């Protein structure tokens, strides 16, 4: 940290009038917040099945007397937008959160209580699917708004809550079709395409109350090769024409590229990880036949300083070399997800406001972080909506699954409320 940064951090404090800040903080209702967190956990909402959750959010926002918009993104799926309209003359601040959960809650191999859509209170934590990513943040948004209303504040700008469908990292491909695969910014793309354009946005992704000013993007790549399709008894002498064996040979070149990319594209102290996300070849029900095609699927993490087109060109160069070496292997290349990275200037008023209000509530400044996961900031920043990730979580998931400390949820609600008062302006 530079000397200038150290001095700036030492002076951090909320810009909200101290008496008003005290009133807003006191208005945050922990019991009500915990109750809502449990409610939303208990509503299963995997990707494609967000409808009931959307209805709950709609009802909750209507009870607060705000303007509510229902955006049906497709049959059985909707975004819900609540707008507490200001008196004018201030900035409009959106709090955006996705309603779909990382898992369905039906996975047999995920047995921890935090992987199920059933809320459990234990040792000062709330456990349950979605509390971490990111239903807990949605509850905090609502209670930040309630605290402002309860304290008698009238904002100049609009306080917007957007609960969106389809953010989780998944996509349609091949036989995998349907709304359960339509994630990766699906809801937020619809949101901004249909008129919801605030001046700035806070995404309450699980950052452990760290300020994430930059995150990597993601590019999903398919590399395929073909082979002969014959009975095992008749493949003697042609074993090397098996598409799985061919892919095995190609893997040496691909792994070499991965090592080079992870090093050369590192950013912000983070390695540009490439995940071997999947491999598919042959027929499990008929292992007596050689596989006619094998597909390899990669998740390439791309730092925010590298254009997606440049990243694609980098790996495609390797593909062209492999195809030149093996012209009769039927090699194919496809990118089927392109989610750019995102960043916000450290001098943006949104960053300064969160830092000051975090210090006001917790007594210490927030840490900053660069992460390799993606968020809807990728979508929002392309529409000139400056966005920061700052949300409640309590360490990485463990065997018990998702959990968040109640104290963290309460503290970040206070920060959200103070930040809205500061940025939207108070009449």
N, C-alpha and C positions, 0 to 999 in steps of 0.2 A: 504494500500500500504506500503510495507517495505521501510526502509530508503534507501536501495540500489536502489530500484525501483524509489523512489523519485529523487535521485541524477541522475539516468540514464535518467529519463524523462526531467529533467532540462537541460541536455546537448544535447537533441535531435536536430539534424539538418541534412540536406541532405548531402550525401557523394559525390554528383555530384559537379564538379567544379562550383563555384558561377557564373562565367560569362556565362558558358554554361547553367546552370540552369535558369538564367535570360532569356536567349535566347529562351529556350524551353518553358518556361512559357508564354512568349510574343507571341509565335507562335500559341497558342490555340485560335481558331476562334469561339467566342461565337455564332455569327449569323449562321454560318454553322452548328454548333452543334445543335442549336435549330431547324434549318430546318430539319436535319436528324431525330431528335426526333419526330417531327411532322409526317414526312414521315412514320416512322415505326409504329407509333400508328395507322395511317390511313390504314394500311394493316392488316385486320383481320387475326389472326393466332392462333385460339384455338388449343388445342392438337389434332393432326391428320390432321390439315389443315395448315401446316407451309410452304407449297411449294412456294407460292408467296413471302412470307417473305424471304425465302432462296434465291430466284432469285434476290431479291433486294440486299441482302447482297453480293451475288456473284458479281453482277455488280459493286457495290460500291468498293469492294476489288480489282477487276480487274482494276478499274480506278486509283488505287494507284500504279499499277505496281508490285504488289506482286504475289507470286506463289499461285494459288488458287486451292484447291481440293474440288471436289463435291462428297460427300459420300451419295449415295442413300440408306437409311436405310430400306426402303420399298416403294412400289409404292405410289407416291404422297408425299413422305416425304424425306428430305435430311438434312444432316449436311453440313455446308460450312466452310472450313478451309482456312484462309489466312496466309501465312508464308512470312514475310519479312526476308529473309535469311541474317544472319550476315557473317562477313568475317572470322569467325572461332576463336576458343580460348576462347569463352565465354559461359555462361549458357543460356539455352533456356527457355524462359518465355512464358507461355500461359495465355491468358485472355479468359475465357470460359463463355458463356452466353446462356441461352435457349431462343428460339424464341416463344415457346407456352405460352399462357397467362393463368392466374389463372381462368378466366371465359371466356365464349364464346362471351359476349357482347349481347347475345340474351335473357338473363334472365329478365323476366318481373318484378321481385321483386327487381332488382338492377337498380335504376332509376338515380343515380348520374352521372354527366358528366364524371367522372373518371372511370366509368364502361363500357364506350362505346368506340369503335374503331374510335373515332373522336377527333383529337387533339384540345385542347382549351388553349389559353394563357390568363392568368388572374392573376393580382396582383403579377407578378414576378414568377409565377408557371406555369408548363406545366401539364395539366390534360389530362387523356386518358388511356384507357385500355392498360396495358403493360409498361407504362412509369416507374412504380415502380418495377414491377416484370416481366422481367427485361430488357426491350428494351432500357431503358435509359442507362443502363450500356453498352450495345452493341454499342450504338452511342458514348459513351465516349471512348471505346476501339479504335474505328476507328479514332477518333479525337486526341487521344494520339499518335497514329501512324503517323497521318498527321503532328502533331506538331514536331515530331522527324525528319521527312523527310524535312519539311520546314526549320528547323533550321540547316540543313546540317549534322546531326549526322549520323555516320556509326557505327552500333553496331557490337560487336564481336559475340554475341550469337543471336539466332533467336527470333524475336518478332512474336508470334503466336496468331491469333484471331480465336476462334472456336465458331461458332453459331450452337447450337445443337437443335434437335427436341426431344420433349417428355421428359420433366423434371418434370412437375407439378405432385403433389401427387395424382395419380389415377392409377388404375390397372384393368385388366380384371378379371371378376369373374362371374361364372354362365352364365346368359343370357346377361350379359354386355360384349359384345365382339366387337372387331374392333379396328382400329387404334386410334379412339378418346379416348380409355381407356388405351392406351399404353404410360404411362408416367413413372414417378419414375426412372429417370436415363437411359431411353431407348436410347436416342441419345448419351450420353456420354459413355455408355457401348460399343456401336458400335465404337465410336471414338477411344478409347484406344485399343479395340480388333483389330483395323485395322491400327495400326502403329503410331498413334499420341501420342507420349510419351515424353513430355517436362521434364525438370528438376524440374519445380515448376509451380504453377498455382494460379492466382487470380480469384476468383468468385465474380462478382459484384452484388451479391444478395442484397436486400434492407436492409442494416444494419445501415442506418443513419450515414454513415461514421465512424462507430465503427469497431474496429477490432474484428472479431469473430474467436477466436482460437479454440473453441470447440463447437460442437453442438450435440444434442441428435440424436438417431436413432429412427426408427419407426417400430413397429411390428403390423400387422393387424391380428386379431383373429376372427374366427367365432365359436360360440357355439350354437348348435341347439338341439331341443328336438321335439319329435313327439307326436301325440295324435290321438284320433279317428276322423273319418270323417263321421258325420251323420247330418241329418236334425234337426233343432232347436227343432221341436216338439217331437223328439225321444231321446233327450239328457238328459232328466230329470233323476236324480239319477246318472248321469255320467258327470256332469258339470266339475268336477275336472280333467277329462281326456282330457279336451280342452288344446291344446298345448300352447296357449297364457297364460292360467292360470298357467300351469306348468312353463313356462318361468318366469312369475311373481314371483313364489316361488323361483326359482333359483336365481333371481336377488338379493335377500337379501345376499346370500353367495358371489355372484360376487361383489356386492358393498362393502362388507366388505374387500374382497381382494384388490379392487381398493384403498381403503383408506390406507391400509397397504403398498401397492406398492408405491403410491405417496409419502409416507413419507420415507420409507426405501431406495428407489432408487433416492431420491433427490440428486442433484449434482450442484455444482457451484452456489448455491443460488437459483436454479430452482427446482420446484416440478416436479416429473416424472408423468406428467398428463396422465390420461387414459380417452379418449373420448368415450362416448356411440355414436358411429358413425352411427348406423342404426339398425332398427328392422323390420323384415318382417314376416308376418304370415297371413294366411287366404286369402280370396278373396273378395275384395271390391265390386265386381259386384254380389256376391252371399253370402251376410251376413247371409243367412238362413242355412248355413252349418258351422259346427265347423271346425276350421283350423287343417289340418292333420300334419302341421309342422310349427315351428317358429324358425327363425334365429336371433341371436343377433350378431352385429358386433362391435368390439372394436378396437380403435387405441391406442396402448400402447407405450408411449414414453420411450425410453431406453437410459440411459446415456452412454457416450462413455467409461466408465470404467466397463461396464457390457456386457458380450458377449451375442449375440442374442440367442444362444442356452441356456444360463443360464436363460434368461428372459422367454423364451418359457417353460422351465422346471418349472419355478416358478408358472406360471398360470396353466400349465397342471396338476400340483399336486392338485390344487383346483378342476379341472375338474374331475380327477380320483376319488376324494372323493365324488363328486356329483353323478357320475355314479354308484359308489358302493352303495350309499344311494337309488338311483332310477334306478335299473337295467332294468326295463321294460319301461323306458321313451324314449328309442332310442336316447340317448345323443350322439352328435358328436362334434369333436374338430378339427379345422383346422387353421393353420397359412398360410396366402396367400400373405403377404408382409413381407419382412425381409430386412430392410435398416439399416445397422449399423451406429452408431454415428461416428464422425470424430474429430480429434484433430491435432494440430501442436504445436511443442515446442515453447515456448515464446522466446527462444534463436535463433530460425531459422533466417538466413539472410533475408528472405522474410519479416518477422515480423519487424525486425530492419529497413529495408529499407522503408517500408510503414510508420512506425512511424516517422522516420526522415523527409521524404518528406511531410507527412501530416503537421508536425510542420512547415516546411519551407513555405508551401502554406497558411495555415490558421492561423499561429501564436500560436497555442496551440497543445499539443499532442492529439492523438485520444484516446477515451475511449476504454476499452476492454469489451467484453461481452461474456456470454455463453447463447445460445439460445436453445429452445426446437423444433424449426423447423429443417427440413433436407435440405441438398443441395447435389449437385453432388460431393462434397468433399468426400462423402461416397464411391463413385465409384473410384475416382482418387487416394485416399490415399491407396486403396487396390492394386493399381498398382505402389506404391512407388512414386507417384507424390505428393509431399508435397503441401498442398493447404490451403489457407486462404480465408475467406469471408470478403469482404470489398467493399461496394458499395453505390450508391446514393439513398437516400430516404429522406423524410421529415416528420417524425412522422408516426404514424399508420394511416391506412385508416379510413376515417370517412364516413358520409352519402354521400359525393360527390364522393367517390371512390379513385382511384389512382391519386397521384399528386407528383411532385418533384419540388423543388425550382431550378430555373435556375442557381442561384449562386452555389448551391451544385453540379450540373452537371459540371459546368465549373471548380470548384475547384478540384473535384475528377479526372477529365481528366488530369489536371496538375500533380496531384500526380501519376497517372498511368504512364504518360510519363517519369517523373523523376525516378520512380522506375524501369522502363524498362532500362533506361540509366545506372542506378547504377548496377543492377543485371546482365544484359547482357554484360555490359562493353562497353566502347567507344573506338574506334580505335584512 
